[in-house]
Amino acid sequence: MALIRFQKPALYRKDMDAVLQTMVDEKIGPGERKKEFLRLFSGFVGHKDGIALRSYLDVIMASLVATGVAEGESVIISVLSPRIYLEAMRRLGVHPIIVDTDEYGLMDAEAAAKELKDGVKAILYFEPVCQIPRSFENIRAVGLPIIEDITESLGSSYGDEKPEGEGSDEEFVRAGMCGDIVIAALEEDGMISTGGGSVAVSKEQEMIERLRKYADLGSPYVDLPDMNAALGIVQLSKIDTLLERRRSIYQTYLQAQRKSDTKLFGSSSPLFNSNGFGFSVIVNARPDDAIEFSKKYSVSCRRTFSGSVGYRYQDKYDRFPNAIAFITRAISFPLYPFLSKVDMETIQRVISHIS
């Protein structure tokens, strides 16, 4: 049996029609389709407008600058953040302040609040493997501008959004509600894929203008091309279907995990609506042993946070007591819409027997 791929973009052959049409129109560079993609993405996450660029790195840098962070100043990040954050800060001459997570893998708001001092200007808030907090109040209370990274949480929510006119939505929380700026990478394994690129959006006109000002410095060479934006438009048109499929797979994995001796990474609340970006568990055995066990049954499996800031801090239990278990013992399984029923059943069996 062939090894089940760990990742696979949710692109159908007919999706390529949008790209072909862009080529037929002889307009593959940045243009109207990029603007349309931004409009649709902003509307989906509840924001106004922003920028779409060719790289995640550029979007992170643009967002940091837009929040007013200057050379020599500092930004708070969680230890589970992707390492690319450090490169963006290095290029801007900005200092990272790395803090621990809470029990769900999200930035510990109390730890962030303890780092408030002169020169600390913003929070870069990463939401790993589907997770969002039940409430954003604690992280907002820190009092710094927030760049919310929903690359892995786009579509996740708590509670049910009530239709207009049916009472308050105070109990409803979704990814993208917190950030002064909301960013997301658009790579092939993303919730929305444009075949590469990234987006930053905001509700605040002043913040939008700052983002645009930064992007204009490299335009048109840093702007997302229409050919890529066309893919994003198609994906957004069927985002509800993609989310439904991912969530269904997530739930089947969750049932298998409950039969095992592992611990689920993130929230197990019945109110939590995972977007199904991925599925991660914390194993008791050596992660490498669990990965090898998975391979025997043709299932790709990876360490969840091997690309995180904290991967170099695996011995720093005193600094990151909550996150160390995630960094050292969390593994992830394939989860994407194109998984066949047979593949899903195989992955379920492996999950249920992992210890």
Contacts in CASP RR format, 6 or more apart in sequence:
PFRMAT RR
TARGET T0000
AUTHOR 0000-0000-0000
METHOD contacts of the structure
MODEL  1
MALIRFQKPALYRKDMDAVLQTMVDEKIGPGERKKEFLRLFSGFVGHKDG
IALRSYLDVIMASLVATGVAEGESVIISVLSPRIYLEAMRRLGVHPIIVD
TDEYGLMDAEAAAKELKDGVKAILYFEPVCQIPRSFENIRAVGLPIIEDI
TESLGSSYGDEKPEGEGSDEEFVRAGMCGDIVIAALEEDGMISTGGGSVA
VSKEQEMIERLRKYADLGSPYVDLPDMNAALGIVQLSKIDTLLERRRSIY
QTYLQAQRKSDTKLFGSSSPLFNSNGFGFSVIVNARPDDAIEFSKKYSVS
CRRTFSGSVGYRYQDKYDRFPNAIAFITRAISFPLYPFLSKVDMETIQRV
ISHIS
1 298 0 8 1.000
1 346 0 8 1.000
2 298 0 8 1.000
3 295 0 8 1.000
3 298 0 8 1.000
3 299 0 8 1.000
3 300 0 8 1.000
4 298 0 8 1.000
4 299 0 8 1.000
4 300 0 8 1.000
4 334 0 8 1.000
4 339 0 8 1.000
4 343 0 8 1.000
4 346 0 8 1.000
4 347 0 8 1.000
5 300 0 8 1.000
5 334 0 8 1.000
6 300 0 8 1.000
6 301 0 8 1.000
6 302 0 8 1.000
6 332 0 8 1.000
6 334 0 8 1.000
7 188 0 8 1.000
7 189 0 8 1.000
7 334 0 8 1.000
7 336 0 8 1.000
8 334 0 8 1.000
8 336 0 8 1.000
8 338 0 8 1.000
9 188 0 8 1.000
9 189 0 8 1.000
9 190 0 8 1.000
9 193 0 8 1.000
9 195 0 8 1.000
9 336 0 8 1.000
10 193 0 8 1.000
10 235 0 8 1.000
10 242 0 8 1.000
10 336 0 8 1.000
10 337 0 8 1.000
10 338 0 8 1.000
11 193 0 8 1.000
11 231 0 8 1.000
11 235 0 8 1.000
15 231 0 8 1.000
15 234 0 8 1.000
15 235 0 8 1.000
18 230 0 8 1.000
18 231 0 8 1.000
18 233 0 8 1.000
18 234 0 8 1.000
19 227 0 8 1.000
19 230 0 8 1.000
19 231 0 8 1.000
21 230 0 8 1.000
22 28 0 8 1.000
22 33 0 8 1.000
22 226 0 8 1.000
22 227 0 8 1.000
22 230 0 8 1.000
23 227 0 8 1.000
27 33 0 8 1.000
27 226 0 8 1.000
28 225 0 8 1.000
28 226 0 8 1.000
28 227 0 8 1.000
29 220 0 8 1.000
29 223 0 8 1.000
29 225 0 8 1.000
29 226 0 8 1.000
29 227 0 8 1.000
30 219 0 8 1.000
30 220 0 8 1.000
30 223 0 8 1.000
30 224 0 8 1.000
30 225 0 8 1.000
30 226 0 8 1.000
31 223 0 8 1.000
31 226 0 8 1.000
31 229 0 8 1.000
32 226 0 8 1.000
33 226 0 8 1.000
33 229 0 8 1.000
33 230 0 8 1.000
33 233 0 8 1.000
34 52 0 8 1.000
34 223 0 8 1.000
34 224 0 8 1.000
34 225 0 8 1.000
34 226 0 8 1.000
34 229 0 8 1.000
36 229 0 8 1.000
36 233 0 8 1.000
37 52 0 8 1.000
37 194 0 8 1.000
37 199 0 8 1.000
37 224 0 8 1.000
37 229 0 8 1.000
37 230 0 8 1.000
37 232 0 8 1.000
37 233 0 8 1.000
37 236 0 8 1.000
38 49 0 8 1.000
38 50 0 8 1.000
38 51 0 8 1.000
38 52 0 8 1.000
38 199 0 8 1.000
38 201 0 8 1.000
39 49 0 8 1.000
40 233 0 8 1.000
40 236 0 8 1.000
41 52 0 8 1.000
41 184 0 8 1.000
41 192 0 8 1.000
41 199 0 8 1.000
41 201 0 8 1.000
41 236 0 8 1.000
42 48 0 8 1.000
42 49 0 8 1.000
42 50 0 8 1.000
42 201 0 8 1.000
44 236 0 8 1.000
44 239 0 8 1.000
45 150 0 8 1.000
45 154 0 8 1.000
45 175 0 8 1.000
45 176 0 8 1.000
45 182 0 8 1.000
45 201 0 8 1.000
46 176 0 8 1.000
46 203 0 8 1.000
47 176 0 8 1.000
47 182 0 8 1.000
47 201 0 8 1.000
47 202 0 8 1.000
47 203 0 8 1.000
48 201 0 8 1.000
48 202 0 8 1.000
48 203 0 8 1.000
48 204 0 8 1.000
48 205 0 8 1.000
48 208 0 8 1.000
49 201 0 8 1.000
49 202 0 8 1.000
49 208 0 8 1.000
50 199 0 8 1.000
50 200 0 8 1.000
50 201 0 8 1.000
50 202 0 8 1.000
50 208 0 8 1.000
50 211 0 8 1.000
50 212 0 8 1.000
51 59 0 8 1.000
51 62 0 8 1.000
51 199 0 8 1.000
51 200 0 8 1.000
51 201 0 8 1.000
51 211 0 8 1.000
51 212 0 8 1.000
51 214 0 8 1.000
51 215 0 8 1.000
52 197 0 8 1.000
52 198 0 8 1.000
52 199 0 8 1.000
52 223 0 8 1.000
52 224 0 8 1.000
52 229 0 8 1.000
53 59 0 8 1.000
53 62 0 8 1.000
53 197 0 8 1.000
53 198 0 8 1.000
53 199 0 8 1.000
53 200 0 8 1.000
53 215 0 8 1.000
53 222 0 8 1.000
53 223 0 8 1.000
53 224 0 8 1.000
54 196 0 8 1.000
54 197 0 8 1.000
54 198 0 8 1.000
54 222 0 8 1.000
54 223 0 8 1.000
54 224 0 8 1.000
54 225 0 8 1.000
54 228 0 8 1.000
55 196 0 8 1.000
55 197 0 8 1.000
55 198 0 8 1.000
55 222 0 8 1.000
56 84 0 8 1.000
56 151 0 8 1.000
56 185 0 8 1.000
56 187 0 8 1.000
56 197 0 8 1.000
56 198 0 8 1.000
57 84 0 8 1.000
57 87 0 8 1.000
57 88 0 8 1.000
58 198 0 8 1.000
58 215 0 8 1.000
58 222 0 8 1.000
59 183 0 8 1.000
59 185 0 8 1.000
59 197 0 8 1.000
59 198 0 8 1.000
59 199 0 8 1.000
59 200 0 8 1.000
60 84 0 8 1.000
60 85 0 8 1.000
60 88 0 8 1.000
60 124 0 8 1.000
60 147 0 8 1.000
60 183 0 8 1.000
60 198 0 8 1.000
61 88 0 8 1.000
61 91 0 8 1.000
61 92 0 8 1.000
61 214 0 8 1.000
62 200 0 8 1.000
62 211 0 8 1.000
62 214 0 8 1.000
62 215 0 8 1.000
63 124 0 8 1.000
63 147 0 8 1.000
63 181 0 8 1.000
63 183 0 8 1.000
63 200 0 8 1.000
63 211 0 8 1.000
64 75 0 8 1.000
64 88 0 8 1.000
64 89 0 8 1.000
64 92 0 8 1.000
64 94 0 8 1.000
64 122 0 8 1.000
64 124 0 8 1.000
64 147 0 8 1.000
65 92 0 8 1.000
65 210 0 8 1.000
65 214 0 8 1.000
66 181 0 8 1.000
66 200 0 8 1.000
66 202 0 8 1.000
66 207 0 8 1.000
66 210 0 8 1.000
66 211 0 8 1.000
66 214 0 8 1.000
67 121 0 8 1.000
67 122 0 8 1.000
67 145 0 8 1.000
67 147 0 8 1.000
67 180 0 8 1.000
67 181 0 8 1.000
67 207 0 8 1.000
68 121 0 8 1.000
68 122 0 8 1.000
68 145 0 8 1.000
68 210 0 8 1.000
69 75 0 8 1.000
69 92 0 8 1.000
69 94 0 8 1.000
69 121 0 8 1.000
69 122 0 8 1.000
70 94 0 8 1.000
70 121 0 8 1.000
71 92 0 8 1.000
71 93 0 8 1.000
71 94 0 8 1.000
72 93 0 8 1.000
72 94 0 8 1.000
72 95 0 8 1.000
72 119 0 8 1.000
73 94 0 8 1.000
73 95 0 8 1.000
73 119 0 8 1.000
73 120 0 8 1.000
73 121 0 8 1.000
74 94 0 8 1.000
74 95 0 8 1.000
74 96 0 8 1.000
74 97 0 8 1.000
74 119 0 8 1.000
74 120 0 8 1.000
74 121 0 8 1.000
75 89 0 8 1.000
75 94 0 8 1.000
75 95 0 8 1.000
75 96 0 8 1.000
75 97 0 8 1.000
75 120 0 8 1.000
75 121 0 8 1.000
75 122 0 8 1.000
75 123 0 8 1.000
75 124 0 8 1.000
76 96 0 8 1.000
76 97 0 8 1.000
76 99 0 8 1.000
76 107 0 8 1.000
76 112 0 8 1.000
76 115 0 8 1.000
76 120 0 8 1.000
76 122 0 8 1.000
76 123 0 8 1.000
76 124 0 8 1.000
76 142 0 8 1.000
76 144 0 8 1.000
77 85 0 8 1.000
77 96 0 8 1.000
77 97 0 8 1.000
77 98 0 8 1.000
77 99 0 8 1.000
77 107 0 8 1.000
77 123 0 8 1.000
77 124 0 8 1.000
77 126 0 8 1.000
77 309 0 8 1.000
78 98 0 8 1.000
78 99 0 8 1.000
78 100 0 8 1.000
78 101 0 8 1.000
78 105 0 8 1.000
78 106 0 8 1.000
78 107 0 8 1.000
78 108 0 8 1.000
78 125 0 8 1.000
78 126 0 8 1.000
78 309 0 8 1.000
78 323 0 8 1.000
79 98 0 8 1.000
79 99 0 8 1.000
79 100 0 8 1.000
79 101 0 8 1.000
79 308 0 8 1.000
79 309 0 8 1.000
79 310 0 8 1.000
79 313 0 8 1.000
79 320 0 8 1.000
79 323 0 8 1.000
79 327 0 8 1.000
80 101 0 8 1.000
80 105 0 8 1.000
80 126 0 8 1.000
80 128 0 8 1.000
80 305 0 8 1.000
80 308 0 8 1.000
80 309 0 8 1.000
80 310 0 8 1.000
80 323 0 8 1.000
80 326 0 8 1.000
80 327 0 8 1.000
81 98 0 8 1.000
81 124 0 8 1.000
81 126 0 8 1.000
81 149 0 8 1.000
81 308 0 8 1.000
81 309 0 8 1.000
82 126 0 8 1.000
82 307 0 8 1.000
82 308 0 8 1.000
82 309 0 8 1.000
83 307 0 8 1.000
83 308 0 8 1.000
83 309 0 8 1.000
83 311 0 8 1.000
85 96 0 8 1.000
85 124 0 8 1.000
85 126 0 8 1.000
85 309 0 8 1.000
86 96 0 8 1.000
86 309 0 8 1.000
88 94 0 8 1.000
89 95 0 8 1.000
89 96 0 8 1.000
96 309 0 8 1.000
97 115 0 8 1.000
97 120 0 8 1.000
98 309 0 8 1.000
98 310 0 8 1.000
98 313 0 8 1.000
99 107 0 8 1.000
99 108 0 8 1.000
99 111 0 8 1.000
99 112 0 8 1.000
99 115 0 8 1.000
100 108 0 8 1.000
100 111 0 8 1.000
100 319 0 8 1.000
100 320 0 8 1.000
100 321 0 8 1.000
100 322 0 8 1.000
100 323 0 8 1.000
101 107 0 8 1.000
101 108 0 8 1.000
101 320 0 8 1.000
101 322 0 8 1.000
101 323 0 8 1.000
101 326 0 8 1.000
102 108 0 8 1.000
102 109 0 8 1.000
102 322 0 8 1.000
103 266 0 8 1.000
103 322 0 8 1.000
104 131 0 8 1.000
104 133 0 8 1.000
104 266 0 8 1.000
104 267 0 8 1.000
105 128 0 8 1.000
105 131 0 8 1.000
105 265 0 8 1.000
105 266 0 8 1.000
105 322 0 8 1.000
105 323 0 8 1.000
105 326 0 8 1.000
106 127 0 8 1.000
106 128 0 8 1.000
106 131 0 8 1.000
106 132 0 8 1.000
106 133 0 8 1.000
107 123 0 8 1.000
107 125 0 8 1.000
107 126 0 8 1.000
107 139 0 8 1.000
108 322 0 8 1.000
109 138 0 8 1.000
109 139 0 8 1.000
109 141 0 8 1.000
109 142 0 8 1.000
110 138 0 8 1.000
112 123 0 8 1.000
112 139 0 8 1.000
112 142 0 8 1.000
113 141 0 8 1.000
113 142 0 8 1.000
116 142 0 8 1.000
116 144 0 8 1.000
120 144 0 8 1.000
121 144 0 8 1.000
121 145 0 8 1.000
122 144 0 8 1.000
122 145 0 8 1.000
122 146 0 8 1.000
122 147 0 8 1.000
123 139 0 8 1.000
123 142 0 8 1.000
123 144 0 8 1.000
123 145 0 8 1.000
123 146 0 8 1.000
123 147 0 8 1.000
124 147 0 8 1.000
124 149 0 8 1.000
125 139 0 8 1.000
125 146 0 8 1.000
125 147 0 8 1.000
125 148 0 8 1.000
125 149 0 8 1.000
125 178 0 8 1.000
125 179 0 8 1.000
126 149 0 8 1.000
127 148 0 8 1.000
127 149 0 8 1.000
127 150 0 8 1.000
127 151 0 8 1.000
127 152 0 8 1.000
127 153 0 8 1.000
127 156 0 8 1.000
127 175 0 8 1.000
128 152 0 8 1.000
128 153 0 8 1.000
128 304 0 8 1.000
128 305 0 8 1.000
129 152 0 8 1.000
129 265 0 8 1.000
129 266 0 8 1.000
129 277 0 8 1.000
129 278 0 8 1.000
129 279 0 8 1.000
129 280 0 8 1.000
129 304 0 8 1.000
129 332 0 8 1.000
130 152 0 8 1.000
130 153 0 8 1.000
130 156 0 8 1.000
130 250 0 8 1.000
130 266 0 8 1.000
130 274 0 8 1.000
130 275 0 8 1.000
130 276 0 8 1.000
130 277 0 8 1.000
130 278 0 8 1.000
131 152 0 8 1.000
131 153 0 8 1.000
131 156 0 8 1.000
131 266 0 8 1.000
131 267 0 8 1.000
132 153 0 8 1.000
132 156 0 8 1.000
132 157 0 8 1.000
132 158 0 8 1.000
132 173 0 8 1.000
132 174 0 8 1.000
132 175 0 8 1.000
133 139 0 8 1.000
133 173 0 8 1.000
134 158 0 8 1.000
134 173 0 8 1.000
134 267 0 8 1.000
134 269 0 8 1.000
134 271 0 8 1.000
135 173 0 8 1.000
136 173 0 8 1.000
136 177 0 8 1.000
136 178 0 8 1.000
139 146 0 8 1.000
139 178 0 8 1.000
140 146 0 8 1.000
140 178 0 8 1.000
145 180 0 8 1.000
145 181 0 8 1.000
146 178 0 8 1.000
146 179 0 8 1.000
146 180 0 8 1.000
146 181 0 8 1.000
147 179 0 8 1.000
147 180 0 8 1.000
147 181 0 8 1.000
147 182 0 8 1.000
147 183 0 8 1.000
148 175 0 8 1.000
148 176 0 8 1.000
148 178 0 8 1.000
148 179 0 8 1.000
148 181 0 8 1.000
148 182 0 8 1.000
148 183 0 8 1.000
149 182 0 8 1.000
149 183 0 8 1.000
149 184 0 8 1.000
150 175 0 8 1.000
150 176 0 8 1.000
150 182 0 8 1.000
150 183 0 8 1.000
150 184 0 8 1.000
151 183 0 8 1.000
151 184 0 8 1.000
151 185 0 8 1.000
151 190 0 8 1.000
151 191 0 8 1.000
152 190 0 8 1.000
152 191 0 8 1.000
152 277 0 8 1.000
152 278 0 8 1.000
153 175 0 8 1.000
153 176 0 8 1.000
153 275 0 8 1.000
153 277 0 8 1.000
154 175 0 8 1.000
154 184 0 8 1.000
154 191 0 8 1.000
154 192 0 8 1.000
154 275 0 8 1.000
154 277 0 8 1.000
155 174 0 8 1.000
155 175 0 8 1.000
155 191 0 8 1.000
155 239 0 8 1.000
155 243 0 8 1.000
155 273 0 8 1.000
155 275 0 8 1.000
156 174 0 8 1.000
156 175 0 8 1.000
156 272 0 8 1.000
156 273 0 8 1.000
156 274 0 8 1.000
156 275 0 8 1.000
156 276 0 8 1.000
156 277 0 8 1.000
157 172 0 8 1.000
157 173 0 8 1.000
157 174 0 8 1.000
157 175 0 8 1.000
157 272 0 8 1.000
157 273 0 8 1.000
158 171 0 8 1.000
158 172 0 8 1.000
158 173 0 8 1.000
158 174 0 8 1.000
158 269 0 8 1.000
158 271 0 8 1.000
158 272 0 8 1.000
158 273 0 8 1.000
159 171 0 8 1.000
159 172 0 8 1.000
159 173 0 8 1.000
159 271 0 8 1.000
159 273 0 8 1.000
160 172 0 8 1.000
161 169 0 8 1.000
161 172 0 8 1.000
161 174 0 8 1.000
162 168 0 8 1.000
162 169 0 8 1.000
162 172 0 8 1.000
175 275 0 8 1.000
176 182 0 8 1.000
179 202 0 8 1.000
180 202 0 8 1.000
180 204 0 8 1.000
180 207 0 8 1.000
181 200 0 8 1.000
181 201 0 8 1.000
181 202 0 8 1.000
181 207 0 8 1.000
181 211 0 8 1.000
182 200 0 8 1.000
182 201 0 8 1.000
182 202 0 8 1.000
183 198 0 8 1.000
183 199 0 8 1.000
183 200 0 8 1.000
183 201 0 8 1.000
184 191 0 8 1.000
184 192 0 8 1.000
184 198 0 8 1.000
184 199 0 8 1.000
185 196 0 8 1.000
185 197 0 8 1.000
185 198 0 8 1.000
186 192 0 8 1.000
186 193 0 8 1.000
186 194 0 8 1.000
186 195 0 8 1.000
186 196 0 8 1.000
186 197 0 8 1.000
186 198 0 8 1.000
186 199 0 8 1.000
186 224 0 8 1.000
186 228 0 8 1.000
186 232 0 8 1.000
187 193 0 8 1.000
187 195 0 8 1.000
187 196 0 8 1.000
187 197 0 8 1.000
188 195 0 8 1.000
188 196 0 8 1.000
189 336 0 8 1.000
190 277 0 8 1.000
191 239 0 8 1.000
191 242 0 8 1.000
191 243 0 8 1.000
191 275 0 8 1.000
191 277 0 8 1.000
192 232 0 8 1.000
192 235 0 8 1.000
192 236 0 8 1.000
192 239 0 8 1.000
193 231 0 8 1.000
193 232 0 8 1.000
193 235 0 8 1.000
194 224 0 8 1.000
194 228 0 8 1.000
194 229 0 8 1.000
194 231 0 8 1.000
194 232 0 8 1.000
194 235 0 8 1.000
195 228 0 8 1.000
195 231 0 8 1.000
196 228 0 8 1.000
197 224 0 8 1.000
197 228 0 8 1.000
199 224 0 8 1.000
200 211 0 8 1.000
201 208 0 8 1.000
202 208 0 8 1.000
202 211 0 8 1.000
215 222 0 8 1.000
215 223 0 8 1.000
235 242 0 8 1.000
242 337 0 8 1.000
243 275 0 8 1.000
243 276 0 8 1.000
245 337 0 8 1.000
246 274 0 8 1.000
246 275 0 8 1.000
246 276 0 8 1.000
246 277 0 8 1.000
246 278 0 8 1.000
246 335 0 8 1.000
246 336 0 8 1.000
246 337 0 8 1.000
247 273 0 8 1.000
247 274 0 8 1.000
247 275 0 8 1.000
247 276 0 8 1.000
249 276 0 8 1.000
249 279 0 8 1.000
249 335 0 8 1.000
249 337 0 8 1.000
249 339 0 8 1.000
249 344 0 8 1.000
250 274 0 8 1.000
250 276 0 8 1.000
250 278 0 8 1.000
250 279 0 8 1.000
250 335 0 8 1.000
252 344 0 8 1.000
252 348 0 8 1.000
253 279 0 8 1.000
253 333 0 8 1.000
253 335 0 8 1.000
253 347 0 8 1.000
253 348 0 8 1.000
253 351 0 8 1.000
254 264 0 8 1.000
254 268 0 8 1.000
254 279 0 8 1.000
255 348 0 8 1.000
256 347 0 8 1.000
256 348 0 8 1.000
256 349 0 8 1.000
256 351 0 8 1.000
256 352 0 8 1.000
257 264 0 8 1.000
257 279 0 8 1.000
257 281 0 8 1.000
257 351 0 8 1.000
257 352 0 8 1.000
259 352 0 8 1.000
260 281 0 8 1.000
260 351 0 8 1.000
260 352 0 8 1.000
260 353 0 8 1.000
260 354 0 8 1.000
260 355 0 8 1.000
261 284 0 8 1.000
261 354 0 8 1.000
261 355 0 8 1.000
262 281 0 8 1.000
262 282 0 8 1.000
262 283 0 8 1.000
262 284 0 8 1.000
262 351 0 8 1.000
262 354 0 8 1.000
262 355 0 8 1.000
263 281 0 8 1.000
263 282 0 8 1.000
264 280 0 8 1.000
264 281 0 8 1.000
264 282 0 8 1.000
265 280 0 8 1.000
265 281 0 8 1.000
265 282 0 8 1.000
265 304 0 8 1.000
265 326 0 8 1.000
265 330 0 8 1.000
266 280 0 8 1.000
276 335 0 8 1.000
277 335 0 8 1.000
278 332 0 8 1.000
278 333 0 8 1.000
278 335 0 8 1.000
279 332 0 8 1.000
279 333 0 8 1.000
279 335 0 8 1.000
279 351 0 8 1.000
280 304 0 8 1.000
280 330 0 8 1.000
280 331 0 8 1.000
280 332 0 8 1.000
280 333 0 8 1.000
281 330 0 8 1.000
281 331 0 8 1.000
281 333 0 8 1.000
281 351 0 8 1.000
281 354 0 8 1.000
282 325 0 8 1.000
282 326 0 8 1.000
282 329 0 8 1.000
282 330 0 8 1.000
283 290 0 8 1.000
283 329 0 8 1.000
283 330 0 8 1.000
283 331 0 8 1.000
283 354 0 8 1.000
283 355 0 8 1.000
284 329 0 8 1.000
284 355 0 8 1.000
285 354 0 8 1.000
285 355 0 8 1.000
287 303 0 8 1.000
287 328 0 8 1.000
287 329 0 8 1.000
287 330 0 8 1.000
287 331 0 8 1.000
290 301 0 8 1.000
290 331 0 8 1.000
290 354 0 8 1.000
290 355 0 8 1.000
291 301 0 8 1.000
291 302 0 8 1.000
291 303 0 8 1.000
291 331 0 8 1.000
293 350 0 8 1.000
293 353 0 8 1.000
293 354 0 8 1.000
294 300 0 8 1.000
294 301 0 8 1.000
294 333 0 8 1.000
294 350 0 8 1.000
294 354 0 8 1.000
295 301 0 8 1.000
297 346 0 8 1.000
297 349 0 8 1.000
297 350 0 8 1.000
298 346 0 8 1.000
299 333 0 8 1.000
299 334 0 8 1.000
299 346 0 8 1.000
299 347 0 8 1.000
299 350 0 8 1.000
300 333 0 8 1.000
300 334 0 8 1.000
301 331 0 8 1.000
301 332 0 8 1.000
301 333 0 8 1.000
301 350 0 8 1.000
302 331 0 8 1.000
302 332 0 8 1.000
303 330 0 8 1.000
303 331 0 8 1.000
303 332 0 8 1.000
304 326 0 8 1.000
304 330 0 8 1.000
304 331 0 8 1.000
304 332 0 8 1.000
305 311 0 8 1.000
305 326 0 8 1.000
305 327 0 8 1.000
305 330 0 8 1.000
308 327 0 8 1.000
310 320 0 8 1.000
310 323 0 8 1.000
310 327 0 8 1.000
311 327 0 8 1.000
313 319 0 8 1.000
313 320 0 8 1.000
313 324 0 8 1.000
313 327 0 8 1.000
314 324 0 8 1.000
314 327 0 8 1.000
314 328 0 8 1.000
316 324 0 8 1.000
317 324 0 8 1.000
320 327 0 8 1.000
331 354 0 8 1.000
333 347 0 8 1.000
333 350 0 8 1.000
333 351 0 8 1.000
334 343 0 8 1.000
334 347 0 8 1.000
339 347 0 8 1.000
END
